[in-house]
Amino acid sequence: MSHTFEAVFDGEVLRPTAPLHLLPNTRVTLTLEKSPEAKPGASFLDAVLELKLEGPSDWSENVDRYLNEERLR
């Protein structure tokens, strides 16, 4: 079985960024490949802005109304 996952090295151990669904003490063989670095200064907000999403100008004030309208469709 092969499974690719991302992890972060905290200086002592690798910490997976998502659950691995393995039983405790399961032995595995790891092959490490460094992920590309994020752009300096890149943030979640920068990534969202790059998507150039469009929506109603009052979305933030009326989010509940818009979400309920979507559920009724």
C-alpha positions as CSV (number, residue, x, y, z in Angstrom):
1,M,0.0,0.0,0.0
2,S,1.3,3.5,-0.9
3,H,0.0,6.8,0.5
4,T,1.3,10.3,-0.2
5,F,0.8,12.9,2.5
6,E,2.2,16.2,3.6
7,A,3.9,16.7,6.9
8,V,5.7,19.5,8.8
9,F,9.0,19.0,10.6
10,D,8.8,20.8,13.9
11,G,12.5,20.4,14.7
12,E,12.1,17.0,16.3
13,V,9.4,15.0,14.6
14,L,7.3,15.0,11.3
15,R,3.7,16.0,12.0
16,P,1.2,15.0,9.3
17,T,-1.1,17.8,8.2
18,A,-4.0,15.4,8.0
19,P,-5.0,12.2,9.7
20,L,-3.2,9.1,8.4
21,H,-5.7,6.4,9.4
22,L,-3.0,4.1,10.8
23,L,-3.1,2.1,14.0
24,P,-0.7,3.2,16.7
25,N,2.7,1.6,16.4
26,T,2.2,0.7,12.7
27,R,5.7,0.5,11.1
28,V,6.0,2.4,7.8
29,T,8.8,3.2,5.4
30,L,9.2,6.9,4.5
31,T,10.7,8.5,1.5
32,L,11.1,12.2,2.0
33,E,10.8,14.9,-0.7
34,K,10.9,18.5,0.3
35,S,7.8,20.4,-0.9
36,P,8.2,23.7,-2.8
37,E,8.4,26.6,-0.5
38,A,5.5,29.0,-0.3
39,K,6.0,32.4,-1.8
40,P,7.6,34.8,0.7
41,G,4.8,36.8,2.4
42,A,2.1,34.6,0.9
43,S,-0.9,34.1,3.1
44,F,-4.3,32.6,2.9
45,L,-5.7,36.0,2.1
46,D,-3.2,36.4,-0.8
47,A,-4.3,33.1,-2.2
48,V,-8.0,34.0,-1.9
49,L,-7.4,37.3,-3.6
50,E,-5.6,35.6,-6.5
51,L,-8.8,33.6,-7.2
52,K,-10.6,36.8,-8.1
53,L,-13.9,35.6,-6.7
54,E,-17.0,37.7,-7.4
55,G,-20.1,37.9,-5.3
56,P,-22.7,40.3,-4.1
57,S,-21.4,43.5,-2.4
58,D,-23.4,42.8,0.7
59,W,-22.4,39.2,1.1
60,S,-20.6,39.6,4.4
61,E,-23.6,41.4,6.0
62,N,-26.2,38.9,4.6
63,V,-24.3,35.6,4.6
64,D,-27.1,33.7,6.4
65,R,-29.7,34.9,3.8
66,Y,-27.4,33.8,0.9
67,L,-26.6,30.5,2.4
68,N,-30.3,29.7,3.1
69,E,-31.2,30.7,-0.5
70,E,-28.6,28.2,-1.7
71,R,-30.0,25.4,0.4
72,L,-33.5,25.9,-1.0
73,R,-32.3,25.4,-4.6
